[in-house]
Amino acid sequence: MNEIDLKTKIEGLEKAIQEHKADASRYEDQLKQTAKQLKDLHKPELTPTQMDDVYETIEKAVDEYDFSDTDNFEIEYGIDYDGKVNCESHEFINESDLVQMIVDKVCTLFKEVEELDTTEDDNHKSVE
């Protein structure tokens, strides 16, 4: 092979690589989309109005939470050089209470039903 043939071959290989990258990118996009569809397959469906209700309920629960209650925080105080007391750090420690309050509010939007035991259904089908 001479120099021209090798340069032509390199150009062809680079073009082939670019084409395969485009194909791989399309497959990756399809893979992500299909994985999301699988993840969402058994999720309950909500209308936009229901989604708004969930959002507003969570917002209401957070608004009703008492963030001014100092017992909800772990506070470390310090003294400045001029003798003033300051808050050096604070940490929210009652997140479980906030989460429970939100869950309680959101659960009021739904009716809980018993799950069907699919193993019993399978056993009944095989007996019949």
ROFI-866102 format. One record per atom (N, C-alpha, C, O): residue number from 1; atom name; x, z, y. Coordinates in pm, whole numbers, plus 32768, in hexadecimal, padded with zeros to 4 digits. Atoms other than C-alpha are relative to their C-alpha. Layout:
ROFI-866102
atom i:NUM, at:CA, east:X, up:Z, north:Y
...
***
This chain:
ROFI-866102
atom i:1, at:N, east:8054, up:8000, north:7F8A
atom i:1, at:CA, east:8000, up:8000, north:8000
atom i:1, at:C, east:8059, up:8000, north:807C
atom i:1, at:O, east:80C3, up:803D, north:8081
atom i:2, at:N, east:7FB5, up:8002, north:7F83
atom i:2, at:CA, east:8073, up:7FB8, north:815A
atom i:2, at:C, east:7FBD, up:805E, north:8065
atom i:2, at:O, east:7F59, up:809F, north:8046
atom i:3, at:N, east:802F, up:7FA3, north:7F99
atom i:3, at:CA, east:8039, up:8078, north:829D
atom i:3, at:C, east:7F70, up:7FE3, north:802A
atom i:3, at:O, east:7F21, up:8040, north:803D
atom i:4, at:N, east:8088, up:8027, north:7FD6
atom i:4, at:CA, east:7EFE, up:7FB6, north:8300
atom i:4, at:C, east:7F9A, up:8029, north:7F97
atom i:4, at:O, east:7F30, up:805D, north:7FB8
atom i:5, at:N, east:805A, up:7FD9, north:806B
atom i:5, at:CA, east:7E5F, up:7FEE, north:81AB
atom i:5, at:C, east:7FEA, up:8097, north:7FFE
atom i:5, at:O, east:7F7A, up:80C5, north:7FEB
atom i:6, at:N, east:800B, up:7F6F, north:8001
atom i:6, at:CA, east:7EAB, up:8162, north:81BB
atom i:6, at:C, east:7FAD, up:8032, north:8076
atom i:6, at:O, east:7F5B, up:808D, north:8065
atom i:7, at:N, east:8050, up:7FD8, north:7F8C
atom i:7, at:CA, east:7E1B, up:8182, north:831C
atom i:7, at:C, east:7F6D, up:7FDF, north:7FEA
atom i:7, at:O, east:7F16, up:802E, north:800E
atom i:8, at:N, east:808A, up:8028, north:801D
atom i:8, at:CA, east:7CE3, up:80C7, north:82AE
atom i:8, at:C, east:7FC1, up:8061, north:7F9C
atom i:8, at:O, east:7F4E, up:8089, north:7FAB
atom i:9, at:N, east:8031, up:7FA3, north:8065
atom i:9, at:CA, east:7CC0, up:81A9, north:817F
atom i:9, at:C, east:7FE4, up:8089, north:803F
atom i:9, at:O, east:7F7F, up:80C8, north:8020
atom i:10, at:N, east:8014, up:7F80, north:7FBC
atom i:10, at:CA, east:7CE8, up:82E0, north:825B
atom i:10, at:C, east:7F81, up:7FFD, north:8054
atom i:10, at:O, east:7F32, up:805B, north:8051
atom i:11, at:N, east:8079, up:800E, north:7FAF
atom i:11, at:CA, east:7BDC, up:8261, north:834A
atom i:11, at:C, east:7F83, up:8002, north:7FA9
atom i:11, at:O, east:7F1F, up:8041, north:7FCC
atom i:12, at:N, east:8072, up:8002, north:805C
atom i:12, at:CA, east:7AF3, up:821D, north:8226
atom i:12, at:C, east:7FE3, up:808B, north:7FC8
atom i:12, at:O, east:7F6F, up:80B3, north:7FBD
atom i:13, at:N, east:8013, up:7F79, north:8035
atom i:13, at:CA, east:7B2D, up:8378, north:8195
atom i:13, at:C, east:7FC8, up:805E, north:806B
atom i:13, at:O, east:7F71, up:80B1, north:804E
atom i:14, at:N, east:8034, up:7FAD, north:7F94
atom i:14, at:CA, east:7AF2, up:841C, north:82E6
atom i:14, at:C, east:7F6C, up:7FE4, north:8019
atom i:14, at:O, east:7F1D, up:803F, north:8032
atom i:15, at:N, east:808C, up:8026, north:7FED
atom i:15, at:CA, east:79AE, up:8359, north:830B
atom i:15, at:C, east:7FAA, up:803A, north:7F8E
atom i:15, at:O, east:7F3C, up:806D, north:7FA6
atom i:16, at:N, east:804A, up:7FCB, north:8073
atom i:16, at:CA, east:7941, up:83BF, north:81AC
atom i:16, at:C, east:7FEE, up:8098, north:800E
atom i:16, at:O, east:7F84, up:80CD, north:7FEE
atom i:17, at:N, east:8008, up:7F6F, north:7FEE
atom i:17, at:CA, east:7990, up:852C, north:81FB
atom i:17, at:C, east:7F95, up:8021, north:8068
atom i:17, at:O, east:7F45, up:807D, north:8054
atom i:18, at:N, east:8063, up:7FE7, north:7F98
atom i:18, at:CA, east:78BF, up:851C, north:8339
atom i:18, at:C, east:7F72, up:7FEA, north:7FCC
atom i:18, at:O, east:7F17, up:8038, north:7FEB
atom i:19, at:N, east:8084, up:801B, north:8039
atom i:19, at:CA, east:7799, up:8483, north:827D
atom i:19, at:C, east:7FD5, up:8070, north:7FA3
atom i:19, at:O, east:7F62, up:809B, north:7FA5
atom i:20, at:N, east:8021, up:7F94, north:805D
atom i:20, at:CA, east:77AC, up:8590, north:8171
atom i:20, at:C, east:7FE8, up:8084, north:804A
atom i:20, at:O, east:7F97, up:80D5, north:801E
atom i:21, at:N, east:801A, up:7F89, north:7FB0
atom i:21, at:CA, east:77BF, up:86A0, north:827A
atom i:21, at:C, east:7F72, up:7FFC, north:8037
atom i:21, at:O, east:7F2E, up:8062, north:803B
atom i:22, at:N, east:8089, up:800E, north:7FCD
atom i:22, at:CA, east:767D, up:8618, north:8310
atom i:22, at:C, east:7F9B, up:801C, north:7F91
atom i:22, at:O, east:7F37, up:8060, north:7FA7
atom i:23, at:N, east:8057, up:7FE4, north:8072
atom i:23, at:CA, east:75DC, up:861C, north:81B6
atom i:23, at:C, east:7FFF, up:8093, north:7FDF
atom i:23, at:O, east:7F96, up:80CE, north:7FC7
atom i:24, at:N, east:7FF5, up:7F71, north:801F
atom i:24, at:CA, east:765D, up:877B, north:8174
atom i:24, at:C, east:7FB4, up:8052, north:8068
atom i:24, at:O, east:7F73, up:80B5, north:8046
atom i:25, at:N, east:8047, up:7FB9, north:7F95
atom i:25, at:CA, east:75D3, up:87EC, north:82C3
atom i:25, at:C, east:7F69, up:7FF8, north:7FEB
atom i:25, at:O, east:7F21, up:805A, north:7FFE
atom i:26, at:N, east:8090, up:8010, north:801B
atom i:26, at:CA, east:747C, up:875E, north:826C
atom i:26, at:C, east:7FD7, up:8058, north:7F8A
atom i:26, at:O, east:7F6E, up:8098, north:7F8E
atom i:27, at:N, east:801F, up:7FAC, north:8074
atom i:27, at:CA, east:7486, up:880D, north:8119
atom i:27, at:C, east:8001, up:8094, north:8025
atom i:27, at:O, east:7FAE, up:80E0, north:7FF5
atom i:28, at:N, east:7FFB, up:7F75, north:7FD5
atom i:28, at:CA, east:74EB, up:8955, north:81BE
atom i:28, at:C, east:7F82, up:8024, north:804F
atom i:28, at:O, east:7F4B, up:8091, north:803D
atom i:29, at:N, east:807A, up:7FE8, north:7FB3
atom i:29, at:CA, east:73C6, up:8937, north:82AF
atom i:29, at:C, east:7F88, up:800B, north:7FA2
atom i:29, at:O, east:7F34, up:8063, north:7FB3
atom i:30, at:N, east:806D, up:7FFB, north:8062
atom i:30, at:CA, east:72D9, up:88EE, north:818D
atom i:30, at:C, east:8006, up:8081, north:7FAF
atom i:30, at:O, east:7FA0, up:80BE, north:7F91
atom i:31, at:N, east:7FEE, up:7F84, north:804D
atom i:31, at:CA, east:736B, up:8A14, north:80CB
atom i:31, at:C, east:7FCF, up:8078, north:8050
atom i:31, at:O, east:7F88, up:80CD, north:801B
atom i:32, at:N, east:802D, up:7F91, north:7FAB
atom i:32, at:CA, east:7333, up:8B03, north:81F0
atom i:32, at:C, east:7F69, up:8001, north:800D
atom i:32, at:O, east:7F2A, up:806A, north:8005
atom i:33, at:N, east:8091, up:800B, north:7FF0
atom i:33, at:CA, east:71D1, up:8A83, north:8222
atom i:33, at:C, east:7FB8, up:8029, north:7F80
atom i:33, at:O, east:7F54, up:8070, north:7F85
atom i:34, at:N, east:803E, up:7FDE, north:8080
atom i:34, at:CA, east:717D, up:8AA2, north:80AF
atom i:34, at:C, east:800F, up:8094, north:7FE1
atom i:34, at:O, east:7FB3, up:80D2, north:7FAD
atom i:35, at:N, east:7FEB, up:7F71, north:8015
atom i:35, at:CA, east:7215, up:8BFF, north:809A
atom i:35, at:C, east:7FA0, up:8051, north:8057
atom i:35, at:O, east:7F6B, up:80B7, north:802A
atom i:36, at:N, east:805F, up:7FBB, north:7FA7
atom i:36, at:CA, east:713F, up:8C69, north:81C4
atom i:36, at:C, east:7F72, up:7FF4, north:7FC7
atom i:36, at:O, east:7F25, up:8054, north:7FCB
atom i:37, at:N, east:8084, up:8012, north:803B
atom i:37, at:CA, east:700A, up:8BD5, north:811C
atom i:37, at:C, east:7FED, up:805D, north:7F88
atom i:37, at:O, east:7F81, up:8096, north:7F76
atom i:38, at:N, east:8007, up:7FA6, north:8074
atom i:38, at:CA, east:7058, up:8C9B, north:7FDF
atom i:38, at:C, east:7FEF, up:808F, north:802E
atom i:38, at:O, east:7F9F, up:80DA, north:7FF6
atom i:39, at:N, east:8009, up:7F78, north:7FCA
atom i:39, at:CA, east:7088, up:8DD8, north:80A9
atom i:39, at:C, east:7F74, up:801A, north:8036
atom i:39, at:O, east:7F3F, up:8088, north:8026
atom i:40, at:N, east:8083, up:7FF1, north:7FC1
atom i:40, at:CA, east:6F3D, up:8D9E, north:815F
atom i:40, at:C, east:7F8B, up:7FE8, north:7FA0
atom i:40, at:O, east:7F18, up:7FFC, north:7FC6
atom i:41, at:N, east:8069, up:802B, north:805D
atom i:41, at:CA, east:6E7C, up:8D30, north:8028
atom i:41, at:C, east:7F95, up:806A, north:7FE9
atom i:41, at:O, east:7F1E, up:804A, north:7FEB
atom i:42, at:N, east:8061, up:7F98, north:8023
atom i:42, at:CA, east:6DD8, up:8E7D, north:7FD7
atom i:42, at:C, east:7FDD, up:805B, north:8075
atom i:42, at:O, east:7F9D, up:80C3, north:8062
atom i:43, at:N, east:8024, up:7FAF, north:7F8C
atom i:43, at:CA, east:6DBC, up:8F04, north:8137
atom i:43, at:C, east:7F6D, up:7FE8, north:8021
atom i:43, at:O, east:7F3B, up:7F79, north:8014
atom i:44, at:N, east:808A, up:8016, north:7FD4
atom i:44, at:CA, east:6C5B, up:8F40, north:81B0
atom i:44, at:C, east:8000, up:7FAC, north:8080
atom i:44, at:O, east:805B, up:7FB6, north:80D2
atom i:45, at:N, east:8009, up:8057, north:7F8C
atom i:45, at:CA, east:6BED, up:8E45, north:82B3
atom i:45, at:C, east:7FB1, up:8044, north:806F
atom i:45, at:O, east:7F4C, up:8085, north:8056
atom i:46, at:N, east:8044, up:7FC8, north:7F8C
atom i:46, at:CA, east:6B8B, up:8EB2, north:8411
atom i:46, at:C, east:7FE5, up:7F92, north:8065
atom i:46, at:O, east:8034, up:7F35, north:8075
atom i:47, at:N, east:801F, up:805E, north:7F95
atom i:47, at:CA, east:6AE2, up:8DF1, north:8522
atom i:47, at:C, east:804D, up:802A, north:807E
atom i:47, at:O, east:807D, up:809B, north:8085
atom i:48, at:N, east:7FBE, up:7FD9, north:7F82
atom i:48, at:CA, east:6B7C, up:8DE9, north:867F
atom i:48, at:C, east:7FBC, up:8079, north:8042
atom i:48, at:O, east:8000, up:80CD, north:807E
atom i:49, at:N, east:8047, up:7F8D, north:7FC8
atom i:49, at:CA, east:6A6E, up:8EDF, north:86EE
atom i:49, at:C, east:8029, up:8080, north:7FB8
atom i:49, at:O, east:803C, up:80E8, north:7FF8
atom i:50, at:N, east:7FD7, up:7F8B, north:804C
atom i:50, at:CA, east:6ACD, up:8FCD, north:85D6
atom i:50, at:C, east:8090, up:8028, north:8022
atom i:50, at:O, east:80B0, up:809E, north:802B
atom i:51, at:N, east:7F76, up:7FE3, north:7FD9
atom i:51, at:CA, east:6C3D, up:8FAE, north:8632
atom i:51, at:C, east:8002, up:8044, north:8088
atom i:51, at:O, east:8050, up:80A1, north:809D
atom i:52, at:N, east:800A, up:7FBF, north:7F7D
atom i:52, at:CA, east:6BE1, up:9007, north:8798
atom i:52, at:C, east:7FD3, up:8091, north:7FF0
atom i:52, at:O, east:8005, up:80EA, north:8035
atom i:53, at:N, east:8030, up:7F78, north:8017
atom i:53, at:CA, east:6B24, up:9137, north:8717
atom i:53, at:C, east:8071, up:805A, north:7FCC
atom i:53, at:O, east:807E, up:80CD, north:7FF6
atom i:54, at:N, east:7F8F, up:7FB3, north:8036
atom i:54, at:CA, east:6C56, up:91A9, north:8652
atom i:54, at:C, east:8062, up:8020, north:8071
atom i:54, at:O, east:808E, up:8092, north:807E
atom i:55, at:N, east:7FA2, up:7FEC, north:7F92
atom i:55, at:CA, east:6D36, up:917A, north:8781
atom i:55, at:C, east:7FCB, up:806B, north:8061
atom i:55, at:O, east:8014, up:80C6, north:8087
atom i:56, at:N, east:803B, up:7FA2, north:7FA1
atom i:56, at:CA, east:6C49, up:9236, north:8868
atom i:56, at:C, east:7FF9, up:808D, north:7FC5
atom i:56, at:O, east:800B, up:80EF, north:800E
atom i:57, at:N, east:8006, up:7F7E, north:8040
atom i:57, at:CA, east:6C22, up:9350, north:876C
atom i:57, at:C, east:8089, up:8043, north:7FFF
atom i:57, at:O, east:8095, up:80BB, north:801A
atom i:58, at:N, east:7F79, up:7FC9, north:7FFF
atom i:58, at:CA, east:6D9A, up:937E, north:874C
atom i:58, at:C, east:8026, up:8028, north:808F
atom i:58, at:O, east:805F, up:8092, north:80A5
atom i:59, at:N, east:7FE1, up:7FE2, north:7F74
atom i:59, at:CA, east:6DBF, up:936F, north:88C6
atom i:59, at:C, east:7FB9, up:8081, north:802B
atom i:59, at:O, east:7FF5, up:80D3, north:8071
atom i:60, at:N, east:804C, up:7F88, north:7FDD
atom i:60, at:CA, east:6CB0, up:9479, north:88EB
atom i:60, at:C, east:803F, up:807C, north:7FC1
atom i:60, at:O, east:8049, up:80E5, north:8001
atom i:61, at:N, east:7FC3, up:7F8E, north:8044
atom i:61, at:CA, east:6D57, up:955C, north:87EB
atom i:61, at:C, east:8082, up:8029, north:8045
atom i:61, at:O, east:809C, up:80A0, north:8057
atom i:62, at:N, east:7F82, up:7FE1, north:7FBB
atom i:62, at:CA, east:6EA7, up:9543, north:889D
atom i:62, at:C, east:7FE2, up:803D, north:8088
atom i:62, at:O, east:8026, up:809B, north:80B2
atom i:63, at:N, east:8025, up:7FC8, north:7F7E
atom i:63, at:CA, east:6DFF, up:9583, north:89ED
atom i:63, at:C, east:7FD1, up:8091, north:7FF5
atom i:63, at:O, east:7FE8, up:80E2, north:804E
atom i:64, at:N, east:8034, up:7F78, north:8012
atom i:64, at:CA, east:6D59, up:96BC, north:8961
atom i:64, at:C, east:806A, up:8063, north:7FD1
atom i:64, at:O, east:8054, up:80DC, north:7FD5
atom i:65, at:N, east:7F97, up:7FA6, north:8030
atom i:65, at:CA, east:6E9E, up:9748, north:88D6
atom i:65, at:C, east:8040, up:8048, north:8077
atom i:65, at:O, east:8058, up:800A, north:80DF
atom i:66, at:N, east:7FCC, up:7FAF, north:7F92
atom i:66, at:CA, east:6F2C, up:9860, north:89AC
atom i:66, at:C, east:8099, up:7FFB, north:8002
atom i:66, at:O, east:80DC, up:804F, north:7FC5
atom i:67, at:N, east:7F6F, up:800C, north:7FF4
atom i:67, at:CA, east:708B, up:97ED, north:8A01
atom i:67, at:C, east:803B, up:8068, north:805E
atom i:67, at:O, east:80B5, up:807C, north:8060
atom i:68, at:N, east:7FCD, up:7F9B, north:7FA4
atom i:68, at:CA, east:70A4, up:98FC, north:8B0A
atom i:68, at:C, east:8016, up:8086, north:7FBC
atom i:68, at:O, east:8052, up:80E0, north:7FF8
atom i:69, at:N, east:7FEB, up:7F84, north:804B
atom i:69, at:CA, east:70A1, up:9A0E, north:8A01
atom i:69, at:C, east:8093, up:800A, north:7FD8
atom i:69, at:O, east:80C3, up:7FBB, north:7F86
atom i:70, at:N, east:7F70, up:7FF4, north:801A
atom i:70, at:CA, east:720A, up:9A83, north:89F8
atom i:70, at:C, east:801F, up:8027, north:7F70
atom i:70, at:O, east:8091, up:8017, north:7F44
atom i:71, at:N, east:7FE8, up:7FE0, north:808D
atom i:71, at:CA, east:71DE, up:9AFD, north:8891
atom i:71, at:C, east:8013, up:7F83, north:7FAB
atom i:71, at:O, east:8041, up:7F8A, north:7F3A
atom i:72, at:N, east:7FEF, up:807E, north:8049
atom i:72, at:CA, east:71DD, up:998F, north:882A
atom i:72, at:C, east:808F, up:7FCA, north:800C
atom i:72, at:O, east:80B0, up:7F64, north:7FCE
atom i:73, at:N, east:7F79, up:802F, north:7FE7
atom i:73, at:CA, east:7346, up:996C, north:889B
atom i:73, at:C, east:8067, up:806C, north:7FE2
atom i:73, at:O, east:804D, up:80E3, north:7FF1
atom i:74, at:N, east:7F8D, up:7FA7, north:800C
atom i:74, at:CA, east:7493, up:9A05, north:8847
atom i:74, at:C, east:8058, up:7FE1, north:8079
atom i:74, at:O, east:808B, up:7F72, north:8087
atom i:75, at:N, east:7FBC, up:8015, north:7F80
atom i:75, at:CA, east:7541, up:9A35, north:8995
atom i:75, at:C, east:8081, up:8051, north:8003
atom i:75, at:O, east:8082, up:80C7, north:7FE0
atom i:76, at:N, east:7F82, up:7FBA, north:7FEA
atom i:76, at:CA, east:76AB, up:9A8D, north:89D8
atom i:76, at:C, east:801B, up:8002, north:8095
atom i:76, at:O, east:801F, up:7F9A, north:80D8
atom i:77, at:N, east:7FE7, up:7FEF, north:7F71
atom i:77, at:CA, east:76F2, up:9B19, north:8B2F
atom i:77, at:C, east:8094, up:8012, north:801A
atom i:77, at:O, east:80E1, up:803A, north:7FC2
atom i:78, at:N, east:7F77, up:7FEB, north:7FD4
atom i:78, at:CA, east:7836, up:9B23, north:8BEE
atom i:78, at:C, east:8001, up:802D, north:8090
atom i:78, at:O, east:7F9B, up:8029, north:80D5
atom i:79, at:N, east:7FF1, up:7FD3, north:7F75
atom i:79, at:CA, east:78BA, up:9BA8, north:8D35
atom i:79, at:C, east:8065, up:7FA5, north:8044
atom i:79, at:O, east:80D3, up:7F90, north:8012
atom i:80, at:N, east:7FA7, up:8054, north:7FB1
atom i:80, at:CA, east:7950, up:9AC3, north:8E3B
atom i:80, at:C, east:8069, up:8057, north:8044
atom i:80, at:O, east:805F, up:80D2, north:8044
atom i:81, at:N, east:7F97, up:7FB8, north:7FB8
atom i:81, at:CA, east:7A84, up:9B22, north:8F00
atom i:81, at:C, east:7FCB, up:804B, north:807A
atom i:81, at:O, east:8004, up:80AF, north:80A4
atom i:82, at:N, east:8039, up:7FBD, north:7F8C
atom i:82, at:CA, east:79A7, up:9B7E, north:9026
atom i:82, at:C, east:7F9C, up:806D, north:7FDA
atom i:82, at:O, east:7F57, up:80A2, north:8031
atom i:83, at:N, east:8055, up:7F94, north:8030
atom i:83, at:CA, east:78E5, up:9C78, north:8F4F
atom i:83, at:C, east:7F72, up:7FD7, north:7FE1
atom i:83, at:O, east:7F20, up:802D, north:7FBF
atom i:84, at:N, east:8087, up:802E, north:801F
atom i:84, at:CA, east:77B0, up:9BA3, north:8F1A
atom i:84, at:C, east:7FF1, up:7FEB, north:7F69
atom i:84, at:O, east:804B, up:7FB9, north:7F27
atom i:85, at:N, east:801F, up:8015, north:808D
atom i:85, at:CA, east:770E, up:9BA0, north:8DC2
atom i:85, at:C, east:7FC8, up:7F73, north:7FF0
atom i:85, at:O, east:7F73, up:7F47, north:803E
atom i:86, at:N, east:8032, up:8088, north:8018
atom i:86, at:CA, east:76D4, up:9A44, north:8D35
atom i:86, at:C, east:7FE5, up:7FEE, north:7F6B
atom i:86, at:O, east:8015, up:803A, north:7F17
atom i:87, at:N, east:801B, up:8025, north:808B
atom i:87, at:CA, east:7653, up:99A7, north:8BF7
atom i:87, at:C, east:806C, up:7F9D, north:7FD5
atom i:87, at:O, east:8073, up:7F2D, north:8007
atom i:88, at:N, east:7F95, up:8058, north:802D
atom i:88, at:CA, east:777E, up:9917, north:8B42
atom i:88, at:C, east:7FCE, up:7F9C, north:7F98
atom i:88, at:O, east:7FFD, up:7F2B, north:7F92
atom i:89, at:N, east:803B, up:805C, north:8061
atom i:89, at:CA, east:76B2, up:9883, north:8A27
atom i:89, at:C, east:7F78, up:8035, north:7FD4
atom i:89, at:O, east:7F5D, up:80AD, north:7FD9
atom i:90, at:N, east:8081, up:7FD8, north:8039
atom i:90, at:CA, east:7556, up:9884, north:8999
atom i:90, at:C, east:7FDD, up:7F9E, north:7F90
atom i:90, at:O, east:7FFD, up:7F27, north:7F95
atom i:91, at:N, east:8023, up:8051, north:8076
atom i:91, at:CA, east:74CD, up:9808, north:884F
atom i:91, at:C, east:7F70, up:801D, north:7FDB
atom i:91, at:O, east:7F47, up:8091, north:7FD3
atom i:92, at:N, east:808B, up:7FF3, north:802B
atom i:92, at:CA, east:7366, up:97CA, north:87E8
atom i:92, at:C, east:8001, up:8029, north:7F6D
atom i:92, at:O, east:8035, up:7FE0, north:7F19
atom i:93, at:N, east:7FF6, up:7FCC, north:8089
atom i:93, at:CA, east:7339, up:989B, north:86AD
atom i:93, at:C, east:7F7B, up:8002, north:7FB4
atom i:93, at:O, east:7F7A, up:801D, north:7F3C
atom i:94, at:N, east:8082, up:7FFB, north:8043
atom i:94, at:CA, east:71C4, up:9886, north:8661
atom i:94, at:C, east:7FC5, up:7F75, north:7FEB
atom i:94, at:O, east:7F4D, up:7F61, north:7FFE
atom i:95, at:N, east:8035, up:8087, north:8014
atom i:95, at:CA, east:71A9, up:9715, north:8610
atom i:95, at:C, east:7F9B, up:7FFA, north:7F8F
atom i:95, at:O, east:7F43, up:7FA5, north:7F90
atom i:96, at:N, east:8061, up:8003, north:806D
atom i:96, at:CA, east:70EF, up:9765, north:84CF
atom i:96, at:C, east:7F74, up:8024, north:8032
atom i:96, at:O, east:7F11, up:7FEE, north:8000
atom i:97, at:N, east:8083, up:7FDE, north:7FC6
atom i:97, at:CA, east:6FD7, up:9804, north:859D
atom i:97, at:C, east:7FC4, up:7F87, north:8048
atom i:97, at:O, east:7F4D, up:7F6B, north:803C
atom i:98, at:N, east:802F, up:8077, north:7FB8
atom i:98, at:CA, east:6FC0, up:96CD, north:8676
atom i:98, at:C, east:7FD4, up:7F94, north:7F9D
atom i:98, at:O, east:7F6B, up:7F56, north:7FAF
atom i:99, at:N, east:8023, up:8063, north:8066
atom i:99, at:CA, east:6FC0, up:95E9, north:8545
atom i:99, at:C, east:7F7C, up:8025, north:7FBE
atom i:99, at:O, east:7F26, up:7FCF, north:7FAA
atom i:100, at:N, east:807C, up:7FD5, north:8041
atom i:100, at:CA, east:6EAF, up:96B9, north:849F
atom i:100, at:C, east:7F88, up:7FEC, north:805C
atom i:100, at:O, east:7F1D, up:7FC6, north:802F
atom i:101, at:N, east:806D, up:8012, north:7F9F
atom i:101, at:CA, east:6DDD, up:96AD, north:85DB
atom i:101, at:C, east:7FD8, up:7F6D, north:8008
atom i:101, at:O, east:7F62, up:7F4C, north:800F
atom i:102, at:N, east:801C, up:8090, north:7FFB
atom i:102, at:CA, east:6DFD, up:9532, north:85E9
atom i:102, at:C, east:7FBB, up:7FD2, north:7F81
atom i:102, at:O, east:7F59, up:7F88, north:7F86
atom i:103, at:N, east:803C, up:8026, north:807F
atom i:103, at:CA, east:6DAF, up:950A, north:8477
atom i:103, at:C, east:7F6F, up:802E, north:7FF9
atom i:103, at:O, east:7F18, up:7FE3, north:7FCD
atom i:104, at:N, east:8089, up:7FCC, north:8002
atom i:104, at:CA, east:6C7B, up:95E8, north:8499
atom i:104, at:C, east:7FA4, up:7FA9, north:8055
atom i:104, at:O, east:7F33, up:7F8A, north:802D
atom i:105, at:N, east:8052, up:8052, north:7FA7
atom i:105, at:CA, east:6BFC, up:9518, north:85BD
atom i:105, at:C, east:7FE7, up:7F76, north:7FC4
atom i:105, at:O, east:7F77, up:7F44, north:7FC7
atom i:106, at:N, east:800D, up:8086, north:8039
atom i:106, at:CA, east:6C3E, up:93CA, north:8512
atom i:106, at:C, east:7FA5, up:8004, north:7F85
atom i:106, at:O, east:7F56, up:7FA8, north:7F70
atom i:107, at:N, east:8052, up:7FF7, north:8079
atom i:107, at:CA, east:6B9D, up:943F, north:83CE
atom i:107, at:C, east:7F6B, up:8009, north:801F
atom i:107, at:O, east:7F18, up:7FE7, north:7FCB
atom i:108, at:N, east:808E, up:7FFC, north:7FDD
atom i:108, at:CA, east:6A58, up:947A, north:8488
atom i:108, at:C, east:7FC6, up:7F75, north:8012
atom i:108, at:O, east:7F4C, up:7F64, north:8014
atom i:109, at:N, east:8030, up:808A, north:7FF0
atom i:109, at:CA, east:6A44, up:9301, north:84B8
atom i:109, at:C, east:7FDB, up:7FBE, north:7F7C
atom i:109, at:O, east:7F9A, up:7F56, north:7F7A
atom i:110, at:N, east:8013, up:803F, north:8082
atom i:110, at:CA, east:6A35, up:92BD, north:8343
atom i:110, at:C, east:7FB3, up:805B, north:7FA2
atom i:110, at:O, east:7FAD, up:80D4, north:7FB4
atom i:111, at:N, east:8043, up:7FB8, north:806B
atom i:111, at:CA, east:696B, up:9321, north:8215
atom i:111, at:C, east:805A, up:7FF8, north:7F86
atom i:111, at:O, east:8084, up:7F8B, north:7F5E
atom i:112, at:N, east:7FA9, up:7FFE, north:8076
atom i:112, at:CA, east:6A3A, up:938C, north:80ED
atom i:112, at:C, east:7FAD, up:7FEA, north:7F83
atom i:112, at:O, east:7F44, up:8028, north:7F71
atom i:113, at:N, east:8046, up:801C, north:807E
atom i:113, at:CA, east:69D0, up:9302, north:7F9D
atom i:113, at:C, east:805E, up:8020, north:7F8D
atom i:113, at:O, east:80D8, up:8021, north:7F9D
atom i:114, at:N, east:7FAE, up:7FE4, north:8074
atom i:114, at:CA, east:6A46, up:9357, north:7E44
atom i:114, at:C, east:803B, up:7F7E, north:7FCB
atom i:114, at:O, east:7FFB, up:7F15, north:7FCC
atom i:115, at:N, east:7FBF, up:8076, north:803A
atom i:115, at:CA, east:6B3E, up:926A, north:7DA8
atom i:115, at:C, east:7FCC, up:7FED, north:7F73
atom i:115, at:O, east:7FB4, up:804C, north:7F29
atom i:116, at:N, east:8029, up:801F, north:8089
atom i:116, at:CA, east:6AD2, up:91BA, north:7C6E
atom i:116, at:C, east:8078, up:800E, north:7FA6
atom i:116, at:O, east:80E5, up:7FDF, north:7FC6
atom i:117, at:N, east:7F93, up:7FF0, north:8060
atom i:117, at:CA, east:6BA3, up:9218, north:7B41
atom i:117, at:C, east:8005, up:7F81, north:7FAC
atom i:117, at:O, east:7FB2, up:7F6E, north:7F53
atom i:118, at:N, east:7FF8, up:8081, north:8045
atom i:118, at:CA, east:6C11, up:90C3, north:7AC3
atom i:118, at:C, east:8026, up:8011, north:7F6E
atom i:118, at:O, east:8008, up:7FB9, north:7F1E
atom i:119, at:N, east:7FDB, up:7FED, north:808D
atom i:119, at:CA, east:6C9E, up:9154, north:7980
atom i:119, at:C, east:7F84, up:8016, north:7FAB
atom i:119, at:O, east:7F7D, up:7FE7, north:7F3A
atom i:120, at:N, east:807D, up:7FEC, north:804A
atom i:120, at:CA, east:6B40, up:91C6, north:7918
atom i:120, at:C, east:7FB7, up:7F7C, north:7FEE
atom i:120, at:O, east:7F82, up:7F60, north:7F83
atom i:121, at:N, east:8044, up:8082, north:8007
atom i:121, at:CA, east:6AB1, up:9070, north:7969
atom i:121, at:C, east:8042, up:7FA8, north:7F96
atom i:121, at:O, east:7FFD, up:7F63, north:7F4B
atom i:122, at:N, east:7FB9, up:8050, north:8063
atom i:122, at:CA, east:6BBD, up:8FCA, north:7896
atom i:122, at:C, east:7FE0, up:8030, north:7F73
atom i:122, at:O, east:7FCF, up:7FE0, north:7F17
atom i:123, at:N, east:801F, up:7FCA, north:8084
atom i:123, at:CA, east:6B76, up:90B5, north:7773
atom i:123, at:C, east:7F73, up:7FDB, north:7FD7
atom i:123, at:O, east:7F5B, up:7FBB, north:7F62
atom i:124, at:N, east:808A, up:8024, north:8021
atom i:124, at:CA, east:6A01, up:9071, north:7785
atom i:124, at:C, east:7FF6, up:7F6D, north:7FDC
atom i:124, at:O, east:7FA9, up:7F48, north:7F82
atom i:125, at:N, east:8005, up:8090, north:801D
atom i:125, at:CA, east:6A3B, up:8EFB, north:7787
atom i:125, at:C, east:8036, up:7FE3, north:7F75
atom i:125, at:O, east:8000, up:7F8D, north:7F2F
atom i:126, at:N, east:7FC6, up:801D, north:8082
atom i:126, at:CA, east:6B14, up:8F08, north:7653
atom i:126, at:C, east:7FA8, up:8031, north:7F8E
atom i:126, at:O, east:7FAD, up:7FF8, north:7F20
atom i:127, at:N, east:8058, up:7FCB, north:8066
atom i:127, at:CA, east:6A13, up:8FD8, north:7593
atom i:127, at:C, east:7F88, up:7FA5, north:7FED
atom i:127, at:O, east:7F58, up:7F91, north:7F7D
atom i:128, at:N, east:8078, up:8053, north:8006
atom i:128, at:CA, east:68F1, up:8EF1, north:75E8
atom i:128, at:C, east:801B, up:7F82, north:7FBF
atom i:128, at:O, east:7FC2, up:7F2F, north:7FB0
***
